[in-house]
């Protein structure tokens, strides 16, 4: 069940990405808190904008008092400044706290939504089979979601602040521009609000230039995060298999492989450096001109109009506020490109999870078995396999009988040659493989235990491992100790409540024995095993046979493995048969 690869920047509708993320926010338990924080932030920013207008207006009387050497007037204005500045300080601190809380709640909501959808039944395993989108989900759920929350909050607050300051200071700047007449070729030209138009033109030029130069950063940012994820995955994989690599003498090979992966990241980073440098020419140049632009634009009103020196500084301050608001895009061109790249990764990942849910729902449609291998679980007392065909990359395999029913206490062995899809059949019985045809009807999920080839031992206490995924309180101490003792693991009884990395502390035979002790403790109605019995030590294998014949005799056993001689443990035998080769 391959999914399409995630689209690249430019192939994806930006508004559809936003809708995907907004849907996550609307569904989050934190949505009311986020709304309250948003309202509070808007209120604080609005009051701050009003305070900055008051501070800008304070420039005229203060500097006029200085120009007139009016000491009492200057001291009076300093007292007013202390009041305004003190209020703005309180507002700045409040805005910082609200902004940080907004980042925290955004991340909590977004990460929680992704975790819930990723760990919905079957979905994480199915996504891992879906091509590129299923690679390194940890990167998207952890790092990408955090980055998206942080940058979204920063950009949102900045945009609201810039918009309110723009609305607030445009009126001030328009008023200060009045009464200025330009002499052009002997004509007297009055341009109402000329400083406002100058600020608009200046910001428009900078915005267009930064958009044009910074546009490549969007695609490069998405590519950079993908390569970073690959390097991280390679490092984790080597660390997890370091012993096997050392035993095989593969360090040099892994070093070359890791170097190649890192070189791909470095190549993208070089292109990012070049693109960022080009953008800096625009943003830095714009910033340097902005130092003198307000005074140059306000100078005609000072020299030829009615503006005093204090009024000149007031006009320059208002111009600066207006053009800073208008140049918000210029200042944040690189950040916006980074934000869009992260938005793409998170939104496409979330949509892939939603697509998985839609796909699972479509498998319940009446005609689904004609195009997919359908697995439905419900309240029935048996497994029923009808016309099951498994689609492998180059061929198909099927069971030797078109209809197989496996009821309570059955003992079934399904054999297949190497490479014929035994593990895929195991996945299909668990609802984790749908490439093929036919239908599998299964008992309720809670009545079945699936045992893969490789033992899964989470980093929990032994008591929690034995109860997994149930709570430890579901089982009494005596039963837990009896299960350990039955599989010759009673030497672990004293460490039941010790948290440790048991997957590393225990040897392979011990881990496998622990899995079968879990089966004995849980006593499911149906047990489906993928070759795991063959991985047991001879002593533990004998114990397992006794357990299946004794304590678990009422549990149905479906064992999938390679061909073997008839075994008295099993009463029913079936085979996987390779069908005609599928054209490449």
Steps between C-alpha positions, in 0.01 A plus 500: 500500500738766375407861542614780274813684605435832671473789258770760464466872562322652205292187437299546814222753557605723788145551628439126510805463723367766734160331514663172603681667791199711601292182511748362754464814711119487488503138615754555780393505868706821533291692243322718758828580673654590164205726420528673839875550455439642153244751628729600788796544265296715264386718791854546633635578152220752440567681830873493422433662161301776674789546746748531214282769342511687829877453516539627144286805577719563807798567268367838382454682835816348649735588213333838453568567870863402445525724191360790704721415802184466712631298797171479699315394187762234421489363857120489485517304176751258655248419774239432232755280322557295816125430525470402133820290503397325822164405351665376181746293705211323675334440163825367349543250783134397472534452125811286547326274752189467286712430191696226675180343631355514149803308367467244778128442445538494122768235525297304754194506274683420176725227642210346693288489184777336296573243773132410535457451126833323451435253783140429404457122457713363213583845362868535597582160353306570180667839459843337527412307180395815314828615347678826573223646716543214749872563552602652834159597639682596824658794318163633385320442829774635726736744330281621212190548716703694758657721234167564331339600831786736593528670161121524457465678834786739424374582151140535616587740781730697269237529227228619741741748658611632161138534381384691808802732494440563130137597559596711800786698346369550146260763635777673695730503197223629272429787736868596528531496118237773456596853402805402294512646148762387247628732226528294181597687181344817635184328609385473858405138567320394816514120557264409786665254737817485293696332780245217510546441125877508537481236776269282287727518192813439706352193674350366175838509325666320791221238526504417129879475496515276807218276369678459167840430653375293796260275309752213449535471877156337524591191295851488645361511852274199440788310342731592788260357761466177302879458480543587869249227579694246292827581678334466838342169404835366375669596828229335709507186284878465530484558876229234543697245298853594606577155639397319182698750292808443716468121480483518121777759473266739323613826660679624188200421281261674739734799518491529120122463494454759773744734327300475177176574685658794678651626172147522353401716798810717460418556132157630595648713778744656250210598279320637805806709589508646149126574499512652848798717402312629196202584719725679749612738223137611474402504869824653630511758222141590571584538868796730441296731276222496761729682747494824299184454292259637769696824544542544123127449439397730788759772410273689252235543768767635735673735255200614295205425728394578854679216676716587801810304593296291745238452229774381262608232746136408560442467125819297459385267779155460344658431159727240657203325665301498174781371283603245763143371501494493121840330481390217726518268202851623416627435853337157515550372145744232612289406803186475286681271257611281792146504642346391170753218466417373849127546440530282191667216691254504790185551291591231246579258783169569674310463173673167436371382838150614407534320165589183687180534703298554181664197340416278797142625484478417128601142574157455660326570168328195343718483187835573670611134495522511121790747506648465850559237762232594751527417869198561721489437875182446695321292755549156347650181640732411215735619228356468153733534197325521163687507166808657662763617249814688611653747256881506524718746304561253214238227538199376688453219750183341626387242750451148368133509600256775408308483827662434837323529835699488823284464808563497877776269628609420142863409430596626155833505322540707182822423314673683220834499322749778556386824333142389437346761734466326835556821694259683270233242584573559869457875441180439303352297787580796726351754256838649404512394134237565236685449171321210338148362482254311713356536845607418856236504774655502845381488862500815710847654539503453877475122458810466279873510577751542216861391548743626231841347424685763699402538864378849593621596848414865586717696743275448802514302820471122464158512662381750239662300219316183602167685523553704179282652361276457805559673831710294748211515747302272265710202615567373850853448631463123529407461132791721389749297704348172377539609136867585557562175681329296227747629240803469730524876554438492874846653558346826373228502767698730728530763226133524404473869583840613375489732199778406261582457135403133515521466122879543541550332835328177398638257243291404197376169652401682820308764307314236302423306819365820657262543206361149551471561876287802407276269293459266795408790727254652254345170374345635177238305305708508180879506461663576163877442484746585223787243536573612859486146644795402281701786655467354852775305669439120500408508871256789461355345182414188700339713770297688238370174353394387847328835565306482170396148586416587859427848637421645155323198351178701466678768295503459123855496361585615145869442431659630179845367410704317238428141395543242776424139580154422641478611861249351747452851641305594184182349361453710185759573230483757219754631250584824323531438127675731255267615221607592144769769476360851478627696202756757606 
